[in-house]
Amino acid sequence: MVDLGPDERALLESTGTELWEQVLASAGIDTNDPRIVEGGPYEVACRLLLELGLLTLDAPGQQYVAVDPAAVQSRVVAPLGQRGAQLLNESSQWAGVFAGLGQTWRRAPQPASGPYTEIRGKTAINAFIASLVSDLETEMLTAQPQTGRTAPSLEAATERDLAALERGVTIRTLYQHAARRSSFTHAYVAAVTERGGEIRTLDEFFNRLIVVDRRVAVIPSAEGTDAALVIREHSLVAYLVDVFERHWERARPFTSKDRDLMKSIAAEQRAMTIRMLVEGHSDPVSAKRLGVSPRTYAGYIADLKEEYQVQSRFQLGYEMGRLGVSGTDDDQTA
């Protein structure tokens, strides 16, 4: 049997099928027919059909006749399926070997590359995080700014985190208040909290952070989200955990629907919008720090203009300055 692959299948689907149908329609084709002899348009297709057994010589040996495909299919397809199963099993074995090596690497107190490793490319970063979470033993702490969290990424995170929670791992996640507006985030929170995960939100901007078992931390590189820094240095990981814990104490439970809490969150977002204005940040920067779109941030500014009964940003700044409004906890609304 000829070694079958995509090229042979493509040939069978095109000229091979055309020739087989012609032979079937005419109840046979002479072995010296110009279409199938050397140099003919169906020469290669004829050889393939003979190899597959879809054409065969009739009794006198002067014609090729078509053969029922049902009689041929199992003889052709079954070996391919067996070979596919063998390849899948072999690839699984290779993956297991590499997984073991990767686990040893991640658990080493200080790999050959040192306590810091840079990973480039979102695909490589996501693959590393997935493998890191699969090795979780006790706890994962994550801080996730709202920007950049797409529906597919949250679906992947849901599957990954639920598997960890099923193993008895503790998961705590911080979002910005703006995450409460996202239906995708609500779906993630509902799934995770049902299994014991904890989610809180707070007003201040913070960058992405993942800490696994208090021994490995992953943060974005200074170059942006297409690169990440993996930290295994014990003191620095402990410092990042302390930063997380301090923010966690200030944060508000995501699942709480208490009216006073929601009013407090709205007040915090209003105060931060004022601080962004007072400090002179651009709209894109301010929107990112609040975790909202530029359009939503523009809506916040419009609300403040209406609140202070002014028409322009200049008038808004003047009026807030006159009233001593700075976006601190002591400020009162107009």
C-alpha positions as CSV (number, residue, x, y, z in Angstrom):
1,M,0.0,0.0,0.0
2,V,1.2,3.5,-0.9
3,D,2.2,5.7,2.0
4,L,-0.9,7.9,2.4
5,G,-1.1,11.5,3.4
6,P,-2.7,14.8,2.6
7,D,-1.3,14.9,-0.9
8,E,-2.7,11.5,-1.8
9,R,-6.1,12.5,-0.3
10,A,-6.1,15.7,-2.3
11,L,-5.3,13.7,-5.4
12,L,-8.1,11.2,-4.7
13,E,-10.6,14.1,-4.1
14,S,-9.8,15.7,-7.4
15,T,-8.6,13.8,-10.5
16,G,-8.8,10.5,-8.7
17,T,-12.5,10.9,-8.1
18,E,-13.0,12.2,-11.7
19,L,-11.3,9.1,-13.2
20,W,-13.1,6.7,-10.9
21,E,-16.5,8.2,-11.8
22,Q,-15.7,8.0,-15.5
23,V,-14.7,4.3,-15.2
24,L,-17.8,3.6,-13.3
25,A,-20.0,5.3,-15.8
26,S,-18.5,3.5,-18.8
27,A,-18.3,0.1,-17.0
28,G,-14.5,0.0,-17.5
29,I,-11.5,1.7,-19.2
30,D,-8.9,0.1,-21.5
31,T,-5.5,-0.4,-19.9
32,N,-4.0,1.5,-22.9
33,D,-6.5,4.3,-22.8
34,P,-4.7,7.7,-23.7
35,R,-6.1,9.2,-20.5
36,I,-4.1,6.9,-18.2
37,V,-1.0,5.9,-20.1
38,E,2.3,7.6,-19.4
39,G,1.9,11.3,-19.9
40,G,-1.9,11.1,-19.9
41,P,-3.9,13.5,-17.7
42,Y,-5.0,10.8,-15.3
43,E,-1.8,8.7,-15.2
44,V,-0.9,9.6,-11.6
45,A,-4.6,9.3,-10.5
46,C,-4.9,5.9,-12.1
47,R,-1.8,4.6,-10.2
48,L,-3.3,5.8,-6.9
49,L,-6.7,4.2,-7.6
50,L,-4.9,0.9,-8.4
51,E,-2.8,1.2,-5.2
52,L,-5.9,1.9,-3.1
53,G,-7.9,-0.9,-4.8
54,L,-10.6,1.4,-6.2
55,L,-9.7,0.1,-9.6
56,T,-8.9,-3.5,-10.6
57,L,-8.2,-5.5,-13.8
58,D,-11.2,-7.5,-15.1
59,A,-10.9,-11.2,-15.8
60,P,-9.5,-10.9,-19.3
61,G,-7.0,-8.4,-18.1
62,Q,-7.7,-5.8,-20.8
63,Q,-9.7,-3.3,-18.8
64,Y,-9.7,-1.6,-15.4
65,V,-13.1,-1.6,-13.6
66,A,-14.3,0.3,-10.6
67,V,-14.5,-1.3,-7.2
68,D,-17.1,-0.6,-4.5
69,P,-15.5,1.9,-2.1
70,A,-17.1,0.2,0.9
71,A,-15.0,-2.9,0.2
72,V,-11.8,-0.8,0.2
73,Q,-12.4,1.8,3.0
74,S,-11.6,-0.3,6.0
75,R,-8.4,-1.6,4.5
76,V,-7.3,2.0,3.9
77,V,-8.7,4.0,6.8
78,A,-8.1,1.5,9.6
79,P,-4.3,1.6,9.4
80,L,-4.4,5.4,9.3
81,G,-6.5,5.4,12.5
82,Q,-4.1,3.0,14.2
83,R,-1.2,5.2,13.2
84,G,-3.0,8.3,14.5
85,A,-3.6,6.6,17.8
86,Q,0.0,5.6,18.0
87,L,1.1,9.1,17.3
88,L,-1.3,10.6,19.9
89,N,0.0,8.2,22.5
90,E,3.6,9.0,21.6
91,S,2.9,12.7,21.7
92,S,1.3,12.2,25.1
93,Q,4.4,10.4,26.4
94,W,6.6,13.2,25.2
95,A,4.4,15.8,26.8
96,G,4.6,13.8,30.1
97,V,8.4,13.8,30.0
98,F,8.6,17.5,29.3
99,A,6.0,18.2,32.0
100,G,8.1,16.4,34.5
101,L,11.2,18.3,33.5
102,G,9.3,21.6,33.7
103,Q,8.0,20.8,37.1
104,T,11.5,20.1,38.3
105,W,12.7,23.3,36.8
106,R,9.9,25.4,38.4
107,R,10.5,23.8,41.8
108,A,14.3,24.3,41.8
109,P,15.3,26.9,44.4
110,Q,17.3,28.9,41.9
111,P,17.6,27.6,38.3
112,A,20.7,28.0,36.3
113,S,19.3,31.2,34.8
114,G,19.1,32.8,38.2
115,P,16.1,33.9,40.4
116,Y,14.7,35.9,37.4
117,T,13.5,34.6,34.1
118,E,12.0,36.6,31.2
119,I,9.3,35.1,29.0
120,R,8.4,36.7,25.7
121,G,5.2,36.3,23.7
122,K,1.6,36.0,25.0
123,T,1.4,32.4,23.9
124,A,4.5,31.4,25.8
125,I,3.4,33.4,28.8
126,N,0.0,31.8,28.9
127,A,1.5,28.3,28.5
128,F,3.9,29.0,31.4
129,I,1.1,30.3,33.7
130,A,-1.0,27.2,32.9
131,S,1.8,24.9,33.8
132,L,2.6,26.9,36.9
133,V,-1.1,26.7,38.1
134,S,-1.2,23.0,37.3
135,D,1.6,22.5,39.9
136,L,-0.2,24.6,42.6
137,E,-0.2,23.0,46.0
138,T,-1.7,25.5,48.5
139,E,-2.4,29.0,47.3
140,M,-2.6,31.4,44.3
141,L,-2.8,35.2,44.7
142,T,-3.7,37.2,41.6
143,A,-4.2,40.9,40.8
144,Q,-5.9,41.5,37.5
145,P,-6.5,45.0,36.1
146,Q,-9.7,45.1,34.2
147,T,-8.1,46.2,30.9
148,G,-7.0,43.3,28.6
149,R,-9.3,40.7,30.2
150,T,-11.2,39.4,27.2
151,A,-14.0,36.8,27.1
152,P,-11.7,34.0,25.8
153,S,-9.0,34.8,28.3
154,L,-11.6,34.6,31.2
155,E,-13.0,31.3,29.9
156,A,-9.5,29.9,29.9
157,A,-8.8,31.3,33.4
158,T,-12.1,29.8,34.6
159,E,-11.3,26.3,33.5
160,R,-7.7,26.6,34.9
161,D,-8.8,28.0,38.2
162,L,-11.7,25.6,38.8
163,A,-9.3,22.7,38.3
164,A,-7.0,24.2,40.9
165,L,-9.9,24.8,43.4
166,E,-11.0,21.2,42.9
167,R,-7.6,20.1,44.2
168,G,-8.2,22.1,47.4
169,V,-6.1,25.1,46.4
170,T,-6.9,28.6,47.8
171,I,-7.4,31.3,45.2
172,R,-7.7,35.0,46.0
173,T,-8.1,37.6,43.2
174,L,-8.1,41.4,43.1
175,Y,-9.9,43.4,40.4
176,Q,-10.6,47.1,40.0
177,H,-14.1,48.3,40.8
178,A,-14.7,48.7,37.0
179,A,-14.7,44.9,36.7
180,R,-18.1,44.9,38.3
181,R,-19.5,46.3,35.0
182,S,-18.2,43.3,33.0
183,S,-20.7,40.4,32.4
184,F,-17.8,38.2,31.4
185,T,-16.1,38.9,34.7
186,H,-19.3,38.3,36.6
187,A,-19.6,34.8,35.0
188,Y,-16.0,34.1,36.0
189,V,-16.6,35.3,39.6
190,A,-19.8,33.2,39.9
191,A,-18.0,30.0,38.8
192,V,-15.0,30.5,41.0
193,T,-16.7,31.7,44.2
194,E,-19.1,28.8,44.0
195,R,-16.0,26.5,44.4
196,G,-14.5,28.5,47.2
197,G,-12.5,31.2,45.4
198,E,-12.5,34.8,46.8
199,I,-12.7,37.9,44.6
200,R,-12.5,41.5,45.8
201,T,-12.2,44.9,44.1
202,L,-10.7,48.2,44.9
203,D,-10.3,51.6,43.3
204,E,-6.6,52.1,42.9
205,F,-4.7,51.1,39.8
206,F,-2.3,48.2,40.2
207,N,-0.5,46.0,37.7
208,R,-1.0,42.4,36.9
209,L,0.5,40.0,39.5
210,I,0.4,36.2,40.0
211,V,2.0,34.5,43.1
212,V,2.0,30.7,43.3
213,D,2.5,29.0,46.7
214,R,4.4,32.1,47.8
215,R,7.5,30.9,46.0
216,V,7.1,32.1,42.4
217,A,5.7,35.4,41.2
218,V,4.9,36.5,37.7
219,I,4.7,40.2,36.8
220,P,4.6,42.1,33.4
221,S,7.9,43.2,32.0
222,A,8.7,46.9,31.7
223,E,8.3,46.5,28.0
224,G,4.6,45.7,28.2
225,T,2.2,42.8,28.2
226,D,4.1,40.9,25.5
227,A,6.8,40.0,28.0
228,A,6.7,38.8,31.6
229,L,9.2,38.4,34.4
230,V,9.2,35.3,36.6
231,I,10.6,35.9,40.1
232,R,11.8,33.2,42.4
233,E,13.9,35.3,44.8
234,H,12.4,34.6,48.2
235,S,12.6,38.1,49.7
236,L,11.1,39.8,46.7
237,V,8.3,37.3,46.4
238,A,7.5,37.9,50.1
239,Y,7.5,41.6,49.5
240,L,5.0,41.2,46.6
241,V,2.8,39.0,48.8
242,D,2.8,41.8,51.5
243,V,1.8,44.4,48.9
244,F,-1.1,42.1,47.8
245,E,-2.2,41.5,51.4
246,R,-2.3,45.3,52.2
247,H,-4.5,45.9,49.1
248,W,-6.6,42.9,49.9
249,E,-7.5,44.3,53.4
250,R,-8.7,47.5,51.7
251,A,-10.7,45.8,48.9
252,R,-14.4,45.1,48.8
253,P,-16.0,41.7,48.3
254,F,-17.1,41.3,44.6
255,T,-20.2,39.3,45.4
256,S,-21.6,41.7,47.9
257,K,-24.7,43.6,46.8
258,D,-25.1,45.7,49.9
259,R,-26.4,49.2,49.0
260,D,-24.1,51.1,51.3
261,L,-21.1,49.2,49.8
262,M,-22.2,50.0,46.2
263,K,-22.5,53.7,47.2
264,S,-19.1,53.6,48.7
265,I,-17.6,52.1,45.6
266,A,-19.2,54.7,43.4
267,A,-17.8,57.4,45.7
268,E,-14.3,55.9,45.5
269,Q,-14.5,55.9,41.7
270,R,-15.7,59.5,41.7
271,A,-12.9,60.5,44.1
272,M,-10.3,58.8,41.9
273,T,-11.7,60.6,38.8
274,I,-11.2,63.9,40.6
275,R,-7.6,63.0,41.6
276,M,-6.8,62.1,38.0
277,L,-8.1,65.6,36.9
278,V,-6.3,67.4,39.7
279,E,-3.0,65.7,38.9
280,G,-3.4,66.6,35.2
281,H,-3.3,63.1,33.7
282,S,-4.5,62.6,30.1
283,D,-7.8,60.9,29.5
284,P,-6.2,57.6,28.2
285,V,-3.9,57.4,31.3
286,S,-6.8,58.2,33.6
287,A,-9.1,55.7,32.0
288,K,-6.5,52.9,32.3
289,R,-5.9,53.7,35.9
290,L,-9.6,53.5,36.6
291,G,-9.9,50.3,34.5
292,V,-12.5,51.7,32.2
293,S,-12.7,52.7,28.5
294,P,-11.9,56.3,27.5
295,R,-15.6,56.7,26.6
296,T,-16.7,55.6,30.1
297,Y,-14.1,58.0,31.6
298,A,-15.5,60.8,29.5
299,G,-18.9,60.0,31.0
300,Y,-17.4,60.4,34.5
301,I,-16.1,63.8,33.6
302,A,-19.5,64.8,32.1
303,D,-21.2,63.7,35.4
304,L,-18.8,65.9,37.4
305,K,-19.5,68.9,35.1
306,E,-23.2,68.4,35.7
307,E,-22.6,68.0,39.5
308,Y,-20.6,71.3,39.7
309,Q,-22.8,73.0,37.1
310,V,-20.1,74.0,34.7
311,Q,-19.6,73.7,30.9
312,S,-15.9,73.1,30.4
313,R,-13.0,71.3,32.1
314,F,-11.3,74.6,32.9
315,Q,-14.4,75.7,34.7
316,L,-14.6,72.3,36.5
317,G,-11.0,72.6,37.6
318,Y,-11.5,76.2,38.8
319,E,-14.7,75.3,40.7
320,M,-13.1,72.3,42.4
321,G,-10.1,74.4,43.3
322,R,-12.3,77.1,44.8
323,L,-14.1,74.6,46.9
324,G,-10.9,72.8,47.9
325,V,-11.9,69.5,46.3
326,S,-9.0,67.2,45.7
327,G,-10.4,63.7,45.6
328,T,-9.5,62.8,49.2
329,D,-11.7,61.0,51.7
330,D,-12.5,64.3,53.4
331,D,-14.0,65.9,50.2
332,Q,-17.8,66.4,50.1
333,T,-19.9,66.5,47.0
334,A,-21.0,69.8,45.7
